[in-house]
């Protein structure tokens, strides 16, 4: 299998952490790309018509894309504890993963507003509307923090999302909004899989 990825993508980081936590790392070749929404290049659109990473090319040549689809697929390929449980808690795990991914979507839009738009095009109101989404999600996760244990795709997704906010929006002090979540993140970020995949 081949994973097409960008090293700073929090969606890629979710996949990378799963590979490390499940022992699948050695089964996946990695191809790094440098893309933007304005310039997706040729490699990524050939695998994913949406022009987004990560993309997983299976051994039969077919593509899987969207990080949640890739992680669900990879979770079927190992013999350890399922990161997507097979009982009713699955729906809670999927919902929390969606919350984390939504935070990342909003955080990325804030970055694009800052880096890809001219001063005349930039909208501070738009940026704050995205941060409001993240703030509400942080408060929600702060109340749900006990559900992030044991390790699941929800905890991996939340860890990757918080890492991305630290990476791109360190001035926002998300820990002041979600103190219980901050305590959880301080421990979760020490996992070997999180340290190895930290964006730089």
N, C-alpha and C positions, 0 to 999 in steps of 0.2 A: 504494500500500500504506500501511497505518497500523500503527504500533507503539504498543501501549498499555504504558506503563512507569511505574516508580517510579525516581527518580534515584539512590537509594542501593542499589538491588538489584544485587548482583554478577552475577546471571544476566542482567539487563538490560545491564550493562556489557559482558559478552561480546558481545552482539549489537551494541551501539553501536561497540565497537572493530572488529568485523568490517566494519560499514558504512563506517567511515572508512578502513580498510586496503584495501578493495576498490573504493572510489569509488562505493559505492551509497547514500551518505548522502542525496543529493538526491532519491532515488526514494522515500523513506519519510517520510510525515508522522508526527509524534509527538504522542501524547496522554498527558499525565502524570496519574497518579492517586495518591491517598494512601489506602492500605488497610492493614489488619491482619488477622490470621487471625480475629479476633473481629468485624471489621467490613469485609468485602470490598466493600461498596457494591453498585452495580448494574451499572456499566460492565464490570468485569472478569468477573463470573460470566456475563454475557451472551455474552462471547467465549470464555470458558474455564470450564466447569462446576466446575473445581477451585478457581476464585477466586484464581488466582495469576498474577503477571506474570513474564516478558513474554508478551504475546499479539501475534501478527502477523495483521492482517486483510488477506488478499490482495485483489487488484483485483476478483475475482469475488465478494467478500463472505464467502468461507469463512475460517475461523480456523485458524491453526497455533499450537500452544503446546507448552511445554517448550523451554527455551533451546537444547538440543541439536538438536531438530527444526527450530527456526527457523534456526539457523546452518547446518545441512546444506542446507536449502532455499535460503537466500540465497547460499550458496557456489556454487550452480548458475547464478546469474544474472549473473555477471561474467566477464570475459575474461582475468583475471589468473591468477596461480599459484593452484592449488587449495589451500585451507587444509585440506581433507580429501583427502589424496593418493589417487591411483587405483591404487596398487600395494599390496603386502603390508604396507607400513608403516602403512596405514590402521588396522589393528587396534591397533597400539601407540598411535597418536594418539587413537583412541576410548577406549582404556583409561586413558590419562593424563588425558584430559578428564573421564572418569568419576571418577577419583581427585580431581581438583580440585573437581568439583561435589559430591562427597561431603564434602570438607572444608568447603565453603560450607554444606551442609545442617547439619552439626554446629555450625558457628559461629553460624548463625542460631538454632538451638535454644538455644544458650547465651544469646543476646540475649533471646529470648522468655522464658526462665526468669527472667532479671533484670528485664525490663520489664513482663511481662504476668501474672505470678503474684504472689499475696500472699506475705508473709513466711512464713506458715504453710504455704503450698504449695511453697515453694522447696526444692530438694534440691541441696545442694552436691555430693553424690555423683553425681547425674545430670550436673551441669555438668562435673565432672572426667572422667566417662566419655566425654562428647563431646570434651573436650580430648585425651583419650588417642587417640581416633580420628584427630584432626588431627595429633597428634604422630607417630603411626605413618606417616601419609600424608606428612608432611614428611620423615621419614627416608627413606622410599621414593623420593620425588622428588629428594632430595639425591643418591641413587645413580644416578638416571636423568637428571640435569640435562643431559647432553650431547644427549639426544633432544629437548630443547626448542628446538633450532636445526636448520634454519631455521624461520622463522615458520610456525606452523600453529595449528589450533584448540586443540591441547594447550597451546601456549605462551600463547595468549590466555586460556584458561580458568585456567591456573595463575597468570598475572599478575593476573587479576581476583580469584581466591581469596585470594592473598597481600595484595592491596590491601584486601580486605574485613577480613581479620584485623587488619591495621594500623589500619583505621578503627574497628573495634568492640572489638578485644581487644589494644590496643597494649601493655598491661602483661604480656602473656604471653611476649614475647621469643622469637618463633619462629625468629629468626636464630641463636640459640644452639643450636637443634636441627639446623638445616640450613645450615651455613656456605657450602657450595658453591652451594646454591640462593639464598642471600642475595646472593652476588656476581652471579649471573645476574639476579636481580630488580632489583638496583641499576641495571643497564644497561637492562633491558627496560622499566622504569618511566619511562625518559626518552623513549620513543617518543611522538611527537605524539599518537597515538590514545589512549595511556594518560593523558597529561597532561590532555587535553581532557575525558576521561570520569571523572576522579578524583572520588570522592564527597566531599561537603562537608556 
